[in-house]
Amino acid sequence: MGAKDGFLHYNRETPTSRDPQVRLGDYQEIYTPFSEKQLHNQAARCMDCGVPFCHNGCPLGNVIPEFNEAVYQENWLQAIRILKSTNNFPEFTGRICPAPCEASCVLGISKDPVAIELIEKNIVEKAYELGLIAPSPPKERTGKRVAVIGSGPAGLAAADQLNQAGHAVSLFEKNAKIGGLLRYGIPDFKLEKWVIDRRIAVMEEEGVQFITQTEIGTNLEAEEVLKNFDAVVLSVGAQKPRELAIPGSNLKGVHFAMDFLAPQNQVIGGEVAKNPISATGKNVLVIGGGDTGSDCIGTSRRHGAAQVTQLELLPKPPVKRTSANPWPEWPMTLRTSSSHEEGADRLFSVLTKEFVGNEKGEVTGLVVVDIVWKDAGGRMTYEVVEGTERTLPCDLAFLAIGYVGPGQSDLLGSFGVDLLENQFPKSKQYASSNPKVFLAGDMRRGQSLVVWAISEGREAAVQVDSYLMGSSSLPQKDASYFEVEEQREQV
């Protein structure tokens, strides 16, 4: 490494964010620019350790110490080459990935880990600035045609890889614009949509055909796709939200999170004039403590909500790792997002019992009770705390408690894909029960991270390429990965 003792001289730094009261007036990215000198110092903190656990922590297997070294040496061409070799879209992951690589950073044993996600974002932005990212169509075409259904990160990654392999790729999207949950699920204050459009423009010039406002079973039949294409990749995500099975959940004002977030992104993108759900002046309850719940908080605050409260069934996590959660495991610690900083109450160990409403059928409150979690022979369970039942005021409630599956049984059936008992499609190394149809992303593995979706798309592309050509030269993970995958699929 250029700075063998950089981790001793420099502390971890990340960009400062704009004042919460200022940024609540817009949907723009919240972070201020980070200087190259600061980035240089952050790259110097990488120890180039003998066994870089960050590789294992990253689902894409990013070659992290090497691109950190390139940044330290200010060799941006080398840095983007290394990063691009494993990650199709570092401009996405550098903004919205929870950075499991940092949780596995060896420096994190005794100090703050290397700011890997920040370095990744700045590599790709510098590469765009210097013209190092430009359309590069494949030199030869195979004559094979591939249809990709769904334009989220998994579909985009599969399309990008298969196009580079020389196949003619057509990517179909039911919405008006490309991006899936990147565009319609993630708020602009976390991922501005010009970032997506910039990458799509590159892919189009490289030969990927994007076809929007086209939904299988509505204006395009699966039979036609199977007839006209040599292979099909299904990557429509896990779109069926988990319901909250308590009385009153059908009252007006109780919504799934995406019913609120997607229209808001459409408003900002100029697709619709108004979000049908308004949080202005309302008491908002967000049920679910994950990223989607956090996104509902930030969007509600920008609407001008009177009060926002987030409810979590699980107990409040510790601020630091406990002995039961050692490095390099994912740290089960308290996370405070930018949306939390903008203003929200957070209640932990709270059980929701019933929504209550008025004579108009509108929600007015939520009955909750405190619980205490206990270990019952190795299995966690909870007990209700007597005397804590109360009704929280609620004009608007968002359910952000995850997804239970693709919810696309008709789509899967139309392509001849068999289902498991849990309604997920049967798959083996991305292949379905129809030898011509392959699966990738959340619809195959369940709700997960954007970095996993990109990994899924890349690995599915290898299998499609092998199916079409007999073998594949596309980069892929080693055999041990598939052994773990097969065990997961059997479970």
Stockholm file with secondary structure:
# STOCKHOLM 1.0

chainA/1-491         MGAKDGFLHYNRETPTSRDPQVRLGDYQEIYTPFSEKQLHNQAARCMDCGVPFCHNGCPLGNVIPEFNEAVYQENWLQAIRILKSTNNFPEFTGRICPAPCEASCVLGISKDPVAIELIEKNIVEKAYELGLIAPSPPKERTGKRVAVIGSGPAGLAAADQLNQAGHAVSLFEKNAKIGGLLRYGIPDFKLEKWVIDRRIAVMEEEGVQFITQTEIGTNLEAEEVLKNFDAVVLSVGAQKPRELAIPGSNLKGVHFAMDFLAPQNQVIGGEVAKNPISATGKNVLVIGGGDTGSDCIGTSRRHGAAQVTQLELLPKPPVKRTSANPWPEWPMTLRTSSSHEEGADRLFSVLTKEFVGNEKGEVTGLVVVDIVWKDAGGRMTYEVVEGTERTLPCDLAFLAIGYVGPGQSDLLGSFGVDLLENQFPKSKQYASSNPKVFLAGDMRRGQSLVVWAISEGREAAVQVDSYLMGSSSLPQKDASYFEVEEQREQV
#=GR chainA/1-491 SS CCCTTHHHHCCCCCCCBCCHHHHTTCCSCCBCCCCHHHHHHHHHTCCCCSSCHHHHHSTTCCCHHHHHHHHHTTCHHHHHHHHHTTCSCHHHHHHHCCCHHHHTCGGGGTSCCCCHHHHHHHHHHHHHHTTCCCCCCCSSCCSCEEEEECCSHHHHHHHHHHHHTTCEEEEECSSSSSCTHHHHTSCTTTSCTHHHHHHHHHHHHHTCEEECSCCBTTTBCHHHHHHHCSEEEECCCCCEECCCCSTTTTSBTEEETHHHHHHHHHHHTTSCSCCSSCCTTCEEEEECCSHHHHHHHHHHHHHTCSEEEEECSSCCCCSSCCTTSCTTSCCCCCCCCHHHHTSCEEECSEEEEEEEECTTSBEEEEEEEEEEEEEETTEEEEEECTTCCEEEECSEEEECSCEEECCCHHHHHHTTCCBCTTSCBCCBTTBCSSTTEEECTHHHHCSCCHHHHHHHHHHHHHHHHHHHHSSCCSCCCCHHHHHHHHHHHHC
#=GC SS_cons         CCCTTHHHHCCCCCCCBCCHHHHTTCCSCCBCCCCHHHHHHHHHTCCCCSSCHHHHHSTTCCCHHHHHHHHHTTCHHHHHHHHHTTCSCHHHHHHHCCCHHHHTCGGGGTSCCCCHHHHHHHHHHHHHHTTCCCCCCCSSCCSCEEEEECCSHHHHHHHHHHHHTTCEEEEECSSSSSCTHHHHTSCTTTSCTHHHHHHHHHHHHHTCEEECSCCBTTTBCHHHHHHHCSEEEECCCCCEECCCCSTTTTSBTEEETHHHHHHHHHHHTTSCSCCSSCCTTCEEEEECCSHHHHHHHHHHHHHTCSEEEEECSSCCCCSSCCTTSCTTSCCCCCCCCHHHHTSCEEECSEEEEEEEECTTSBEEEEEEEEEEEEEETTEEEEEECTTCCEEEECSEEEECSCEEECCCHHHHHHTTCCBCTTSCBCCBTTBCSSTTEEECTHHHHCSCCHHHHHHHHHHHHHHHHHHHHSSCCSCCCCHHHHHHHHHHHHC
//
